[in-house]
């Protein structure tokens, strides 16, 4: 009898321990713009991390490789660019993918828009001037790549016929431009704002020139993950919204700059003038709600330009109930 009771106790303790263990959320990210703010290690903001969830952060060169990772269950939450959602649905057949939260938006009036750079002494002045030249993007099918292709097509140029498009990792883009290996390149916000970079480059166009307002990046998951880990995901979104509000508070700006500078091992001056502030940075919805109307327009533009074949009603691929619950907790 005692052996039976002991065995039952062991099973019960194991079951309780398993139930209480934090859920590991594998989160994909590309740049500091879409990376979880919790990644930067500011204490006191992640009230649920280590309790109901833990993070396994996975870096990708662009959002298209995340499609494969999500399809093969190598990641749970991904920061898809607007261009990757229809690719995931159409090409990968993931009808069960859902948009669950905003990450950031480009081209919102009064806020930042992605910039493409040329060398300061370059003869290139307009999009039409790019004919016969080369341009760098981070990954084929990424939002940055789609922006470039859309702008070329709108100006009568065919990608890879009139303009050679080269895939280059973000950290290598400026070196490629400086060495004349490409003639125009996308650039991360921190590079565009760097005085040293400004000394030898100039902007030739922005993402807003191509697409207007863009739901640039949004957090996505598959319905199976949402069903299995719903409570943990809501706790994670709550912590992320709490962190966003802290980092965007002007009273914390200098400290936020130091946190980013320390993490990225770059001078604080790289971030001082713009980080998570208006008008210098991208727009982040304070309640984590993506602009589905802008996203619909972005995807329709992709279809009109021939990048995707079918219509896609984005509202059928959104489940905002998780982030809405997370935001209610912070009211």
C-alpha positions as CSV (number, residue, x, y, z in Angstrom):
1,X,0.0,0.0,0.0
2,X,2.8,2.4,1.0
3,X,4.5,1.7,-2.4
4,X,1.3,2.4,-4.2
5,X,0.8,5.7,-2.4
6,X,4.4,6.7,-3.0
7,X,4.1,5.8,-6.7
8,X,0.9,7.9,-7.0
9,X,2.7,10.8,-5.2
10,X,5.6,10.7,-7.6
11,X,3.2,10.7,-10.6
12,X,1.2,13.6,-9.1
13,X,4.4,15.7,-8.4
14,X,5.7,15.0,-11.9
15,X,2.3,16.1,-13.4
16,X,2.2,19.3,-11.4
17,X,5.8,20.1,-12.3
18,X,5.1,19.5,-16.0
19,X,2.0,21.7,-15.8
20,X,3.8,24.5,-14.0
21,X,6.9,24.5,-16.3
22,X,7.2,27.6,-18.5
23,X,6.2,27.1,-22.1
24,X,9.1,27.6,-24.5
25,X,8.1,30.1,-27.2
26,X,10.5,30.0,-30.2
27,X,10.4,33.5,-31.7
28,X,11.9,34.4,-35.1
29,X,13.3,37.8,-35.7
30,X,15.3,39.7,-38.5
31,X,16.4,43.1,-37.3
32,X,16.1,45.3,-34.2
33,X,12.9,46.7,-35.6
34,X,11.0,43.4,-35.3
35,X,13.0,41.7,-32.5
36,X,11.2,41.2,-29.2
37,X,11.9,44.1,-26.9
38,X,12.4,41.6,-24.1
39,X,15.5,40.5,-26.0
40,X,17.4,43.6,-24.7
41,X,17.3,42.5,-21.1
42,X,15.6,45.4,-19.4
43,X,14.6,44.0,-16.0
44,X,11.1,44.4,-14.5
45,X,9.3,44.5,-17.8
46,X,8.8,40.8,-18.4
47,X,6.6,39.9,-15.5
48,X,5.6,36.5,-16.9
49,X,8.9,35.4,-18.5
50,X,10.4,32.4,-16.6
51,X,7.0,31.9,-15.0
52,X,4.5,30.9,-17.7
53,X,6.9,31.1,-20.7
54,X,10.5,31.3,-21.7
55,X,11.9,32.6,-25.0
56,X,14.1,30.9,-27.5
57,X,15.0,33.7,-30.0
58,X,16.0,32.6,-33.5
59,X,17.6,35.0,-36.0
60,X,16.7,34.9,-39.7
61,X,18.1,36.9,-42.7
62,X,14.6,37.8,-43.8
63,X,11.0,36.7,-43.4
64,X,10.8,34.2,-46.4
65,X,13.1,31.7,-44.6
66,X,10.7,31.9,-41.7
67,X,8.0,30.3,-43.9
68,X,9.9,27.1,-44.1
69,X,10.8,27.1,-40.4
70,X,7.1,27.7,-39.5
71,X,6.0,25.0,-41.9
72,X,8.4,22.4,-40.4
73,X,7.6,23.4,-36.8
74,X,11.0,24.8,-36.1
75,X,9.6,28.1,-34.8
76,X,6.4,29.1,-33.0
77,X,6.0,32.9,-33.5
78,X,7.4,34.7,-36.6
79,X,7.7,38.3,-37.6
80,X,6.3,38.1,-41.1
81,X,6.7,41.0,-43.5
82,X,3.6,41.9,-45.5
83,X,5.0,40.1,-48.5
84,X,5.5,36.8,-46.7
85,X,1.9,36.2,-45.5
86,X,0.5,35.5,-49.0
87,X,3.6,33.4,-49.9
88,X,3.0,31.3,-46.8
89,X,-0.7,30.9,-47.7
90,X,-0.4,30.4,-51.4
91,X,3.0,28.6,-51.8
92,X,3.3,26.8,-48.6
93,X,-0.4,26.0,-48.2
94,X,-0.5,27.3,-44.6
95,X,-4.2,28.2,-44.5
96,X,-4.0,27.9,-40.7
97,X,-1.6,30.9,-40.2
98,X,-2.9,33.8,-38.2
99,X,-1.8,37.4,-37.6
100,X,-1.8,37.9,-33.9
101,X,-0.1,41.3,-33.3
102,X,1.5,44.4,-34.8
103,X,5.2,44.7,-34.8
104,X,5.7,47.9,-36.7
105,X,4.3,50.0,-39.6
106,X,6.1,51.9,-42.3
107,X,5.1,55.1,-44.0
108,X,2.7,56.3,-41.4
109,X,2.4,60.1,-41.7
110,X,4.9,61.7,-39.3
111,X,7.0,58.5,-38.8
112,X,9.9,56.9,-40.5
113,X,9.9,55.0,-43.8
114,X,12.6,52.6,-45.0
115,X,15.3,54.2,-47.0
116,X,17.3,53.0,-50.0
117,X,20.8,54.5,-50.4
118,X,23.2,55.3,-53.2
119,X,26.7,56.8,-52.9
120,X,26.8,60.5,-52.5
121,X,28.6,61.0,-55.8
122,X,26.4,58.5,-57.7
123,X,24.8,59.8,-60.9
124,X,21.6,58.0,-59.9
125,X,18.9,60.4,-59.1
126,X,15.6,58.8,-59.9
127,X,14.2,55.2,-60.1
128,X,14.4,55.4,-63.9
129,X,18.1,55.9,-63.6
130,X,18.5,52.5,-62.1
131,X,18.2,50.8,-65.5
132,X,21.3,48.8,-66.2
133,X,22.4,49.0,-62.5
134,X,22.3,46.7,-59.5
135,X,20.5,46.8,-56.2
136,X,20.8,44.9,-52.9
137,X,18.0,43.5,-50.8
138,X,18.1,41.2,-47.8
139,X,16.2,38.2,-49.2
140,X,14.1,37.4,-52.2
141,X,10.4,37.8,-51.3
142,X,11.0,39.9,-48.2
143,X,9.2,43.1,-47.6
144,X,12.3,45.1,-48.5
145,X,12.7,43.1,-51.7
146,X,9.0,43.5,-52.6
147,X,9.3,47.2,-52.0
148,X,12.2,47.5,-54.5
149,X,10.5,45.3,-57.1
150,X,7.2,47.2,-56.8
151,X,8.9,50.6,-57.2
152,X,10.8,49.3,-60.3
153,X,7.7,47.9,-61.9
154,X,5.7,51.1,-61.2
155,X,8.4,53.0,-63.1
156,X,8.5,50.6,-66.1
157,X,11.5,48.6,-65.1
158,X,11.6,44.8,-64.9
159,X,13.5,43.3,-61.9
160,X,16.5,41.2,-63.0
161,X,16.1,42.3,-66.6
162,X,16.6,46.0,-66.3
163,X,18.0,46.0,-62.8
164,X,20.1,43.2,-61.2
165,X,18.9,42.4,-57.7
166,X,21.4,40.9,-55.4
167,X,20.6,39.2,-52.0
168,X,22.9,40.6,-49.3
169,X,22.7,40.2,-45.5
170,X,21.9,43.5,-43.8
171,X,25.3,43.8,-42.1
172,X,27.1,43.6,-45.5
173,X,25.0,45.9,-47.5
174,X,26.9,49.2,-47.0
175,X,30.2,47.5,-47.6
176,X,28.9,46.2,-50.9
177,X,27.7,49.8,-51.8
178,X,31.0,51.4,-50.7
179,X,33.0,48.9,-52.8
180,X,30.8,49.6,-55.9
181,X,29.6,46.0,-56.0
182,X,26.0,47.3,-56.0
183,X,24.7,50.7,-57.0
184,X,21.8,51.0,-54.6
185,X,21.0,49.3,-51.3
186,X,18.4,49.0,-48.7
187,X,19.7,50.0,-45.3
188,X,18.7,49.4,-41.7
189,X,17.5,52.4,-39.7
190,X,20.5,52.6,-37.5
191,X,22.8,52.7,-40.6
192,X,20.8,55.5,-42.2
193,X,21.0,57.5,-39.0
194,X,24.8,57.0,-38.6
195,X,26.7,60.3,-39.3
196,X,29.6,58.3,-40.8
197,X,27.2,56.6,-43.3
198,X,25.5,59.9,-44.1
199,X,28.9,61.3,-45.0
200,X,29.2,59.1,-48.1
201,X,25.6,58.1,-48.9
202,X,22.3,59.8,-49.8
203,X,18.7,58.6,-50.0
204,X,17.3,57.9,-53.5
205,X,13.8,56.7,-52.4
206,X,11.8,55.3,-49.5
207,X,9.4,52.5,-49.0
208,X,6.5,55.0,-48.8
209,X,7.3,56.1,-52.3
210,X,6.5,52.6,-53.5
211,X,3.7,51.4,-51.2
212,X,2.4,54.2,-49.1
213,X,1.4,53.1,-45.6
214,X,2.6,49.6,-45.0
215,X,1.9,47.0,-42.3
216,X,5.6,46.2,-42.5
217,X,5.9,43.4,-39.9
218,X,3.4,41.5,-37.8
219,X,3.6,38.6,-35.4
220,X,2.1,35.4,-36.8
221,X,1.5,31.9,-35.6
222,X,-0.3,28.7,-36.7
223,X,-3.7,27.9,-35.2
224,X,-2.3,24.7,-33.6
225,X,0.3,26.8,-31.7
226,X,-2.3,29.3,-30.6
227,X,-4.6,26.5,-29.3
228,X,-1.8,24.8,-27.5
229,X,0.0,27.7,-25.9
230,X,-2.7,30.5,-25.9
231,X,-2.2,31.5,-22.3
232,X,1.5,31.7,-22.5
233,X,1.3,33.7,-25.8
234,X,-1.0,36.2,-24.2
235,X,1.4,36.6,-21.2
236,X,4.2,37.1,-23.7
237,X,2.2,39.8,-25.6
238,X,1.4,41.5,-22.4
239,X,5.1,41.7,-21.4
240,X,6.0,43.0,-24.9
241,X,3.3,45.7,-24.8
242,X,4.5,46.7,-21.3
243,X,8.1,46.9,-22.7
244,X,6.9,48.9,-25.7
245,X,5.3,51.5,-23.6
246,X,8.4,51.7,-21.3
247,X,10.8,52.1,-24.3
248,X,8.6,54.7,-26.0
249,X,8.2,56.8,-22.9
250,X,10.3,60.0,-23.5
251,X,11.3,59.9,-19.9
252,X,13.2,56.6,-20.6
253,X,14.7,57.6,-23.9
254,X,18.3,58.0,-22.8
255,X,18.2,54.8,-20.9
256,X,16.6,53.0,-23.8
257,X,19.3,54.3,-26.1
258,X,22.0,53.0,-23.8
259,X,20.3,49.6,-23.6
260,X,20.2,49.2,-27.4
261,X,23.8,50.5,-27.7
262,X,25.1,48.1,-25.2
263,X,23.3,45.1,-26.7
264,X,24.3,45.9,-30.3
265,X,27.8,47.1,-29.3
266,X,27.3,50.4,-31.2
267,X,27.7,54.0,-30.1
268,X,24.7,55.5,-28.3
269,X,24.8,58.2,-31.0
270,X,23.6,55.6,-33.5
271,X,20.2,55.6,-31.7
272,X,20.0,58.8,-29.8
273,X,18.1,60.9,-32.4
274,X,15.3,58.5,-33.4
275,X,15.0,55.2,-31.4
276,X,11.3,54.4,-30.6
277,X,10.3,58.0,-30.9
278,X,8.3,60.2,-33.2
279,X,9.1,61.3,-35.9
280,X,12.4,59.3,-36.1
281,X,11.2,55.7,-35.8
282,X,8.6,53.4,-37.3
283,X,5.1,53.5,-35.9
284,X,4.3,50.9,-33.3
285,X,0.6,50.5,-32.3
286,X,0.6,51.0,-28.5
287,X,-2.0,48.2,-28.2
288,X,-0.3,45.9,-30.6
289,X,-3.1,46.1,-33.2
290,X,-2.0,45.8,-36.8
291,X,-3.4,47.9,-39.6
292,X,-5.3,45.3,-41.5
293,X,-6.6,47.8,-44.1
294,X,-3.1,48.9,-44.9
295,X,-2.0,45.2,-45.1
296,X,-4.9,44.5,-47.5
297,X,-3.8,47.3,-49.7
298,X,-0.2,46.1,-49.7
299,X,-1.2,42.6,-50.7
300,X,-3.5,43.9,-53.4
301,X,-0.6,45.9,-54.8
302,X,1.5,42.7,-54.9
303,X,-1.2,41.0,-56.8
304,X,-1.6,43.8,-59.3
305,X,2.1,43.8,-59.9
306,X,2.0,40.0,-60.6
307,X,3.9,38.9,-57.5
308,X,1.1,36.8,-56.2
309,X,-1.8,35.1,-58.1
310,X,-4.9,35.1,-55.9
311,X,-6.8,37.6,-53.8
312,X,-6.3,37.2,-50.1
313,X,-8.7,38.6,-47.5
314,X,-6.4,39.3,-44.6
315,X,-9.2,39.4,-42.1
316,X,-9.6,35.7,-42.6
317,X,-6.0,35.2,-41.4
318,X,-6.1,37.4,-38.3
319,X,-6.8,36.5,-34.7
320,X,-6.4,39.6,-32.6
321,X,-8.1,38.3,-29.6
322,X,-4.8,37.4,-27.9
323,X,-3.3,40.9,-28.2
324,X,-6.6,42.5,-27.3
325,X,-6.6,40.5,-24.1
326,X,-3.0,41.4,-23.4
327,X,-3.8,45.1,-23.9
328,X,-6.8,45.0,-21.6
329,X,-4.6,43.8,-18.8
330,X,-2.5,47.0,-19.0
331,X,-5.4,49.4,-18.9
